[in-house]
Amino acid sequence: MADVLVCASSIHGHVTPMLEVAAHLRDAGHAVRMTTGSRFVDRVSATGVEFVPLRGAADFDDTDLDRAFPGRADAKGIAKVKFDVSHLFIGTMRDQFDVVSAELRRRPADVVVFETTFMGVGPLLARPGPRPQLVGCGLIPLTLSSPHVPPFGPGIPYAAGTVARLRNRALSGLIRNVVMAPQQREAQKALADCVPGARLSGYFMDGVVHLDAFLQLSVKALDYPRPDLPPNVSYVGPVLPQARGQAELPDWWPELDGSRPVVLVTQGTLDIMDLDRLLGPSLRGLSDEDVIVVAVTGGPPVEQLGPLPANVRAARFIPFDLLMPLVSVMVTNGGFGGVHQALAHDVPLVVGGDTEEKAEIAARVDWAGVGVNLRTGTPAPEKVRDAVRSVLGHAAYRDRARLVGADIRRSDALGRVAAEVDARSAGGAQP
């Protein structure tokens, strides 16, 4: 039995898969603690996993990020991506690190399992003395720089060949040395604040190469080819939400009888303060189509959608494991978890997202041939309509979704994480 500390940023879409990991490790007989935002205490405790609350800036409320981080609402496009990197991730590093360090002093762990955006584990690599084995889990597209792929961030389309590699090198330099230079400096300052005198050994988004193991929670078919992938990085498939079985369903559920295509529209659970970014234009654009539109707000009351077109059915939440088998296409802002859940059910996509890592996810959906990239987070109604028509009218999207879905269903992410923990805990602490 190993002692395992699981870490997740205080973001619903990150806590959910990492809690599945923590619960699976506990069920396998390990002693498991999980640290994340205090609002998740009941969810974590209900699994039997010991809860450790984050504190300070790291304990933010992700249900209203604009309120939690003043100034965020005014940022748009790449400026919002940079704002989030600075405040949600780099800016929470010290408080995360303090909680992790205190826990390791209270009770040493054999292995720390954490997700990509939880930056408070990385400083353990720079601190002198023995440390636990560090296993990272990728809940966003792989950020690691390579001349074979475009630089992470703006969602630049993939291209192969010598010219493309030259392009990637040039753009990577621009992103690293100009666009994200302030964030590189902030990451260096935050690291030195955690471990005095410590220096970053490279670009702050490339830290996965220094971990004992990094498990990308996706499949290779949904990412760009990387012939130079480091040996410590593996694609293990996504951690999908556990099926709920029976659940209370809306009274209109019987209408999803297959007589018309079902189009699911969602903005996920994070970018939901303004439902007119994607949900609104989608409902307007599809109002005259011969489809049933299922609009899921992810939290806000359905009344915020305003008057609904005749072919729209709406709910705050619906268990996706029950809904997805009935869906013909999903219109989404591109959350990593939702994209994988759709593809696990062979559902092709229309993606309209430009916040956080959404542009990168949308670009990969387009490259993999499993959907259409709207290349904006606020599309015109006609653009959504045309994209849905294209996906419904071309079998290639559904065929590619089936192939990627088969890869997902063959994967065993929880089993791979557990195997890594077993192997790492047997090896003991790192000197």
PAVO-481741 format. One line per field, with one value per residue (C-alpha): x, y, z; residue number from 0; residue in one letter. Coordinates in pm, whole numbers, padded with zeros to 5 digits. Example, Ala and Ser with C-alpha at 12.3 -4.5 7.8 and 13.67 -1.06 7.14 Angstrom:
BEGIN
X 01230/01367
Y -00450/-00106
Z 00780/00714
k 0/1
r a/s
//
This chain:
BEGIN
X 00000/00125/00053/-00072/-00146/-00374/-00382/-00628/-00685/-01016/-01190/-01488/-01368/-01031/-01158/-01401/-01145/-00886/-01143/-01213/-00838/-00825/-01126/-00986/-00654/-00833/-01041/-00717/-00601/-00383/-00399/-00520/-00554/-00680/-00620/-00838/-01075/-01284/-01612/-01545/-01516/-01844/-01771/-01427/-01530/-01822/-01574/-01388/-01082/-00932/-00992/-00723/-00845/-00644/-00596/-00543/-00544/-00556/-00897/-01100/-01462/-01468/-01844/-01774/-01416/-01481/-01579/-01298/-01039/-01120/-01018/-01082/-01415/-01248/-00987/-01062/-00898/-00530/-00535/-00782/-00568/-00268/-00477/-00585/-00231/-00107/-00382/-00549/-00231/00097/-00064/-00184/00147/00275/-00044/-00073/00291/00242/-00048/00141/00453/00255/00085/00413/00555/00246/00252/00507/00365/00519/00363/00206/-00044/-00148/-00306/-00143/-00264/-00179/00154/00222/00383/00656/00868/00928/01166/01377/01377/01681/01637/01427/01088/00796/00764/00576/00315/00144/-00192/-00274/-00625/-00556/-00375/-00006/00170/00521/00716/00838/00938/00692/00383/00262/00328/00059/-00196/-00345/-00476/-00253/-00343/-00104/00108/00380/00706/01022/00850/00603/00884/01057/00725/00680/01028/00974/00630/00749/01019/00764/00523/00793/01002/00734/00372/00422/00740/00557/00418/00765/00894/00597/00658/01024/00931/00669/00917/01179/00912/00850/01215/01457/01727/01554/01562/01338/01530/01335/00997/00743/00499/00760/00787/00642/00983/01118/00850/00897/00600/00341/00018/-00170/-00539/-00626/-00555/-00291/-00560/-00677/-00335/-00071/00207/00509/00806/01015/00780/00988/00997/00831/00515/00238/-00112/-00343/-00693/-00938/-01092/-01463/-01736/-01881/-02225/-02501/-02745/-03089/-03143/-03431/-03489/-03686/-04043/-03948/-03701/-03931/-03909/-03549/-03681/-03459/-03721/-03503/-03132/-03048/-02805/-02658/-02539/-02329/-02079/-01948/-01932/-01670/-01751/-02119/-02159/-02258/-02481/-02499/-02141/-02229/-02565/-02759/-02632/-02659/-03025/-03099/-02903/-03070/-03423/-03548/-03358/-03533/-03354/-03418/-03177/-03093/-02948/-02762/-02666/-02424/-02568/-02753/-03135/-03274/-03472/-03146/-03171/-03479/-03771/-03687/-03745/-04000/-03735/-03530/-03545/-03340/-03207/-02946/-02789/-02843/-02633/-02425/-02379/-02755/-02784/-02483/-02613/-02905/-02699/-02612/-02373/-02251/-02194/-01948/-01700/-01441/-01387/-01142/-01366/-01680/-01501/-01373/-01713/-01878/-01617/-01642/-02000/-01894/-02053/-01890/-01844/-01880/-01638/-01655/-01409/-01137/-01083/-00837/-00704/-01019/-00859/-00604/-00876/-01080/-00776/-00720/-01086/-01051/-00719/-00853/-01150/-01403/-01570/-01569/-01366/-01564/-01240/-01423/-01594/-01873/-01992/-02268/-02588/-02543/-02193/-02320/-02604/-02374/-02129/-02403/-02538/-02188/-02135/-02479/-02440/-02096/-02054/-01677/-01714/-01912/-01674/-01371/-01551/-01613/-01242/-01134/-01415/-01290/-00945/-01101/-01308/-00999/-00807/-00793/-00675/-00756/-00578/-00272/-00257/-00286/-00012/00214/00151/00227/00552/00660/00581/00783/01083/01077/01135/01355/01680
Y 00000/00346/00683/00908/01280/01382/01750/01942/02311/02443/02397/02163/02013/01932/01811/01561/01337/01372/01268/00960/00892/00943/00720/00447/00451/00435/00140/-00029/-00016/00294/00564/00864/01233/01493/01865/02105/02398/02403/02405/02043/01910/01716/01556/01441/01323/01124/00895/00812/01006/01234/01599/01865/02218/02464/02807/03166/03255/02886/02843/03034/02981/02863/02916/03288/03340/03699/03781/03574/03749/04120/04235/03902/04006/04286/04061/03914/03658/03593/03857/03643/03333/03523/03658/03307/03171/03456/03451/03109/02906/03091/03321/03028/02839/02960/02888/02545/02471/02572/02328/02047/02109/02116/01788/01619/01734/01610/01274/01191/01059/00800/00950/01285/01264/01602/01759/01990/02323/02255/02436/02402/02059/02163/02345/02011/01938/02239/02185/02006/01673/01363/01407/01183/01043/01294/01172/01435/01392/01593/01739/01981/01928/01860/02196/02062/02255/02073/02176/01914/02091/02452/02639/02595/02870/03037/02722/02737/02453/02159/02112/01860/01895/02104/02437/02366/02284/02612/02790/02618/02714/03077/03096/02917/03178/03455/03302/03226/03542/03801/03697/03487/03655/03822/03485/03329/03600/03550/03175/03233/03474/03234/02945/03150/03254/02885/02776/03068/03071/02819/02883/02755/02518/02621/02739/02712/02514/02243/02123/01779/01660/01680/01464/01100/01023/01223/01055/01247/01174/01150/00930/00987/00999/01330/01493/01596/01351/01390/01179/01338/01255/01215/00863/00976/01088/00840/00873/00664/00773/01003/00960/00966/01032/00718/00625/00735/00463/00598/00972/01217/01313/01606/01545/01606/01315/01084/01332/01217/00914/00925/01076/01386/01445/01561/01852/01902/02257/02332/02588/02342/02426/02704/02961/02998/03355/03476/03218/03431/03348/03010/02886/03192/03207/02829/02829/03113/02956/02618/02746/02663/02335/01997/01891/01880/02108/02013/02317/02245/02557/02387/02570/02893/02878/02797/03122/03303/03165/03377/03260/02923/02834/02559/02293/02364/02170/02305/02194/02307/01963/01629/01315/01302/00926/00893/01173/01106/00781/00985/01278/01327/01621/01827/02203/02289/02551/02275/02155/01863/01641/01706/01650/01312/01216/01294/01102/00806/00781/00838/01185/01438/01798/02164/02359/02730/02819/03080/03093/02893/02608/02585/02709/02427/02166/02304/02288/01923/01837/01987/01811/01473/01509/01456/01794/02157/02434/02760/02948/03181/03162/03395/03268/03415/03205/03129/02996/02748/02644/02583/02385/02161/02106/02010/01759/01604/01596/01439/01085/01131/01322/01042/00780/00956/01002/00627/00555/00793/00665/00311/00422/00586/00279/00057/00276/00230/00556/00465/00134/00303/00563/00289/00085/00391/00455/00091/00102/00438/00361/00040/00247/00474/00846/01039/01169
Z 00000/-00093/00060/-00221/-00232/-00522/-00621/-00840/-00903/-00777/-01113/-01151/-01479/-01321/-00985/-01140/-01318/-01043/-00784/-00996/-00984/-00607/-00544/-00770/-00587/-00253/-00371/-00476/-00114/-00107/00160/-00038/00040/-00205/-00194/-00392/-00336/-00020/-00213/-00313/00043/00034/-00304/-00198/00148/00004/-00171/00149/00033/00299/00207/00238/00155/-00045/00109/00007/-00362/-00456/-00292/-00551/-00656/-01015/-01047/-01104/-01212/-01316/-00958/-00810/-01029/-01083/-01429/-01595/-01742/-01937/-02099/-02442/-02670/-02607/-02332/-02137/-02189/-02051/-01762/-01666/-01686/-01466/-01205/-01197/-01234/-01174/-00919/-00709/-00713/-00375/-00183/-00347/-00265/00099/00137/-00037/00171/00496/00408/00323/00657/00841/00666/00398/00072/-00156/-00469/-00553/-00841/-00979/-01285/-01537/-01405/-01040/-01040/-00668/-00707/-00951/-00688/-00516/-00803/-00708/-00333/-00187/-00013/-00078/-00241/-00336/-00684/-00901/-01149/-01362/-01535/-01847/-01841/-02125/-02457/-02410/-02369/-02432/-02696/-03006/-03358/-03482/-03341/-03329/-03003/-02740/-02691/-02999/-03167/-03475/-03716/-03744/-04054/-04137/-04325/-04320/-04381/-04101/-03859/-03946/-03889/-03554/-03436/-03533/-03375/-03061/-03019/-03063/-02812/-02556/-02584/-02658/-02608/-02293/-02170/-01879/-01771/-01793/-01559/-01326/-01316/-01231/-00952/-00814/-00816/-00632/-00383/-00311/-00315/-00269/-00534/-00760/-01134/-01410/-01635/-01945/-02065/-01784/-02002/-02065/-01706/-01779/-01901/-01545/-01382/-01294/-01518/-01709/-01814/-02082/-02023/-02389/-02691/-02958/-03228/-03081/-03073/-03322/-03415/-03186/-03298/-03021/-02733/-02414/-02267/-01943/-02130/-02216/-02360/-02140/-02243/-02065/-01723/-01802/-01542/-01391/-01527/-01294/-01392/-01308/-01284/-01286/-01648/-01793/-01903/-02267/-02268/-02472/-02761/-02815/-02999/-03307/-03536/-03572/-03518/-03166/-03137/-02790/-02715/-02407/-02279/-02022/-01651/-01646/-01915/-01820/-01698/-02045/-02212/-02525/-02618/-02770/-02645/-02760/-03118/-03150/-03051/-03291/-03576/-03538/-03474/-03825/-03865/-03859/-03542/-03169/-02986/-02627/-02450/-02124/-01929/-01689/-01388/-01468/-01475/-01818/-01799/-01873/-02226/-02290/-02504/-02656/-03022/-03077/-03143/-02828/-02502/-02211/-01874/-01623/-01603/-01774/-01715/-02032/-02005/-02062/-02317/-02542/-02699/-02834/-02970/-03338/-03294/-02999/-03019/-02743/-02630/-02626/-02272/-02275/-02065/-02266/-02598/-02480/-02343/-02677/-02875/-02638/-02769/-03134/-03137/-03377/-03272/-03356/-03136/-03062/-02788/-02739/-02361/-02151/-02368/-02581/-02905/-02885/-02830/-03121/-03349/-03258/-03321/-03668/-03736/-03621/-03856/-03577/-03608/-03720/-03558/-03557/-03474/-03237/-02902/-03009/-03348/-03559/-03560/-03929/-03868/-03611/-03840/-04135/-03922/-03784/-04136/-04251/-03970/-04015/-04393/-04417/-04284/-04260/-03933/-03772/-03916/-03769/-03438/-03430/-03483/-03207/-02987/-03030/-02911/-02607/-02520/-02545/-02303/-01927/-01775/-01415/-01451/-01601/-01323/-01061/-01228/-01233/-00865/-00784/-00981/-00844/-00480/-00505/-00609/-00304/-00274/-00511/-00361
k 0/1/2/3/4/5/6/7/8/9/10/11/12/13/14/15/16/17/18/19/20/21/22/23/24/25/26/27/28/29/30/31/32/33/34/35/36/37/38/39/40/41/42/43/44/45/46/47/48/49/50/51/52/53/54/55/56/57/58/59/60/61/62/63/64/65/66/67/68/69/70/71/72/73/74/75/76/77/78/79/80/81/82/83/84/85/86/87/88/89/90/91/92/93/94/95/96/97/98/99/100/101/102/103/104/105/106/107/108/109/110/111/112/113/114/115/116/117/118/119/120/121/122/123/124/125/126/127/128/129/130/131/132/133/134/135/136/137/138/139/140/141/142/143/144/145/146/147/148/149/150/151/152/153/154/155/156/157/158/159/160/161/162/163/164/165/166/167/168/169/170/171/172/173/174/175/176/177/178/179/180/181/182/183/184/185/186/187/188/189/190/191/192/193/194/195/196/197/198/199/200/201/202/203/204/205/206/207/208/209/210/211/212/213/214/215/216/217/218/219/220/221/222/223/224/225/226/227/228/229/230/231/232/233/234/235/236/237/238/239/240/241/242/243/244/245/246/247/248/249/250/251/252/253/254/255/256/257/258/259/260/261/262/263/264/265/266/267/268/269/270/271/272/273/274/275/276/277/278/279/280/281/282/283/284/285/286/287/288/289/290/291/292/293/294/295/296/297/298/299/300/301/302/303/304/305/306/307/308/309/310/311/312/313/314/315/316/317/318/319/320/321/322/323/324/325/326/327/328/329/330/331/332/333/334/335/336/337/338/339/340/341/342/343/344/345/346/347/348/349/350/351/352/353/354/355/356/357/358/359/360/361/362/363/364/365/366/367/368/369/370/371/372/373/374/375/376/377/378/379/380/381/382/383/384/385/386/387/388/389/390/391/392/393/394/395/396/397/398/399/400/401/402/403/404/405/406/407/408/409/410/411/412/413/414/415/416/417/418/419/420/421/422/423/424/425/426/427/428/429/430
r m/a/d/v/l/v/c/a/s/s/i/h/g/h/v/t/p/m/l/e/v/a/a/h/l/r/d/a/g/h/a/v/r/m/t/t/g/s/r/f/v/d/r/v/s/a/t/g/v/e/f/v/p/l/r/g/a/a/d/f/d/d/t/d/l/d/r/a/f/p/g/r/a/d/a/k/g/i/a/k/v/k/f/d/v/s/h/l/f/i/g/t/m/r/d/q/f/d/v/v/s/a/e/l/r/r/r/p/a/d/v/v/v/f/e/t/t/f/m/g/v/g/p/l/l/a/r/p/g/p/r/p/q/l/v/g/c/g/l/i/p/l/t/l/s/s/p/h/v/p/p/f/g/p/g/i/p/y/a/a/g/t/v/a/r/l/r/n/r/a/l/s/g/l/i/r/n/v/v/m/a/p/q/q/r/e/a/q/k/a/l/a/d/c/v/p/g/a/r/l/s/g/y/f/m/d/g/v/v/h/l/d/a/f/l/q/l/s/v/k/a/l/d/y/p/r/p/d/l/p/p/n/v/s/y/v/g/p/v/l/p/q/a/r/g/q/a/e/l/p/d/w/w/p/e/l/d/g/s/r/p/v/v/l/v/t/q/g/t/l/d/i/m/d/l/d/r/l/l/g/p/s/l/r/g/l/s/d/e/d/v/i/v/v/a/v/t/g/g/p/p/v/e/q/l/g/p/l/p/a/n/v/r/a/a/r/f/i/p/f/d/l/l/m/p/l/v/s/v/m/v/t/n/g/g/f/g/g/v/h/q/a/l/a/h/d/v/p/l/v/v/g/g/d/t/e/e/k/a/e/i/a/a/r/v/d/w/a/g/v/g/v/n/l/r/t/g/t/p/a/p/e/k/v/r/d/a/v/r/s/v/l/g/h/a/a/y/r/d/r/a/r/l/v/g/a/d/i/r/r/s/d/a/l/g/r/v/a/a/e/v/d/a/r/s/a/g/g/a/q/p
//
